Amino acid sequence: MNFASNLEKSMEHLHKQGAFLTCKVNNEVNTMTISWGSIGFVWQKPVFTVLVRKSRHTHELIEKCMEFTVSVPFDDKMKKALAVCGSKSGREIDKIKECNLELKDGKDVSVPVIKGCGVHYECKVIFKQEMCPNLLDEVIDKDCYGSKDYHTMYYGEIVNCYLDEE
Ligand SMILES: Cc1cc2nc3c(=O)[nH]c(=O)nc-3n(C[C@H](O)[C@H](O)[C@H](O)COP(=O)(O)O)c2cc1C
């Protein structure tokens, strides 16, 4: 697994333009844009932590499948798709079809990855945590959670990580 060498580039692109967080339940595949998250080591495992607000359709799906993939674009080609997937819900439209996204089967999870991105992470949820507002910095609470739509944090063990062409 080419984990360490992809880390820095992934974090930079995730933060700057976003990435696709994809889930699959039965035959439904849905993806949403994320730009918050972290990659690190926990419990002696490589872990990708994503933050998903309860209002997202993705929240419903990830709760059911407990697996996800993160596909990080390394160039501008996915800019439009990232904008659509970050503003429309899978409850209303089929974003994969709408954005002409091409899927590729996951190697070690049942969730596909989005072809054409720079790097893919395949993850299995090993821990999840609801945010406790009373433990949160007051300024962040005010700035990020005015609507009280708190995130659930999903810690996904990275079971595979590879470049798109691999
Ligand atoms: C650049 C960008 C980054 C985003 N990051 C997150 C995120 O980290 N967590 C989250 O819950 N929503 C995030 N969103 C919002 C979701 O992508 C958006 O609400 C999406 O429509 C949810 O889709 P769904 O309902 O199909 O899950 C982001 C949106 C954009 C444009």
The ligand as a MOL file (V3000), in Angstrom:
LIG
                    3D

  0  0  0     0  0            999 V3000
M  V30 BEGIN CTAB
M  V30 COUNTS 31 33 0 0 0
M  V30 BEGIN ATOM
M  V30 1 C -15.8330 21.9480 -0.9100 0
M  V30 2 C -16.9090 21.2620 -0.0920 0
M  V30 3 C -16.5540 20.5240 1.0170 0
M  V30 4 C -17.5230 19.8670 1.8070 0
M  V30 5 N -17.1300 19.1270 2.8970 0
M  V30 6 C -18.0670 18.4740 3.6420 0
M  V30 7 C -17.6640 17.6690 4.7540 0
M  V30 8 O -16.4690 17.4860 5.0450 0
M  V30 9 N -18.6430 17.0840 5.5030 0
M  V30 10 C -19.9890 17.2370 5.2130 0
M  V30 11 O -20.8390 16.6910 5.9270 0
M  V30 12 N -20.3770 17.9890 4.1380 0
M  V30 13 C -19.4670 18.5790 3.3450 0
M  V30 14 N -19.8530 19.3150 2.2500 0
M  V30 15 C -21.2830 19.3910 1.8920 0
M  V30 16 C -21.7970 18.1330 1.1500 0
M  V30 17 O -20.9020 17.7490 0.1290 0
M  V30 18 C -23.1890 18.4460 0.5210 0
M  V30 19 O -24.0990 18.8080 1.5220 0
M  V30 20 C -23.7260 17.2960 -0.3130 0
M  V30 21 O -24.7700 17.8030 -1.1220 0
M  V30 22 C -24.2520 16.1230 0.5090 0
M  V30 23 O -24.6660 15.1240 -0.3610 0
M  V30 24 P -25.5650 13.8790 0.0760 0
M  V30 25 O -26.8330 14.4300 0.6910 0
M  V30 26 O -25.8170 13.1360 -1.2020 0
M  V30 27 O -24.7740 13.0800 1.0570 0
M  V30 28 C -18.9050 19.9690 1.4560 0
M  V30 29 C -19.2590 20.7100 0.3210 0
M  V30 30 C -18.2860 21.3500 -0.4540 0
M  V30 31 C -18.6930 22.1320 -1.6800 0
M  V30 END ATOM
M  V30 BEGIN BOND
M  V30 1 1 1 2
M  V30 2 1 2 3
M  V30 3 2 2 30
M  V30 4 2 3 4
M  V30 5 1 4 5
M  V30 6 1 4 28
M  V30 7 2 5 6
M  V30 8 1 6 7
M  V30 9 1 6 13
M  V30 10 2 7 8
M  V30 11 1 7 9
M  V30 12 1 9 10
M  V30 13 2 10 11
M  V30 14 1 10 12
M  V30 15 2 12 13
M  V30 16 1 13 14
M  V30 17 1 14 15
M  V30 18 1 14 28
M  V30 19 1 15 16
M  V30 20 1 16 17
M  V30 21 1 16 18
M  V30 22 1 18 19
M  V30 23 1 18 20
M  V30 24 1 20 21
M  V30 25 1 20 22
M  V30 26 1 22 23
M  V30 27 1 23 24
M  V30 28 2 24 25
M  V30 29 1 24 26
M  V30 30 1 24 27
M  V30 31 2 28 29
M  V30 32 1 29 30
M  V30 33 1 30 31
M  V30 END BOND
M  V30 END CTAB
M  END
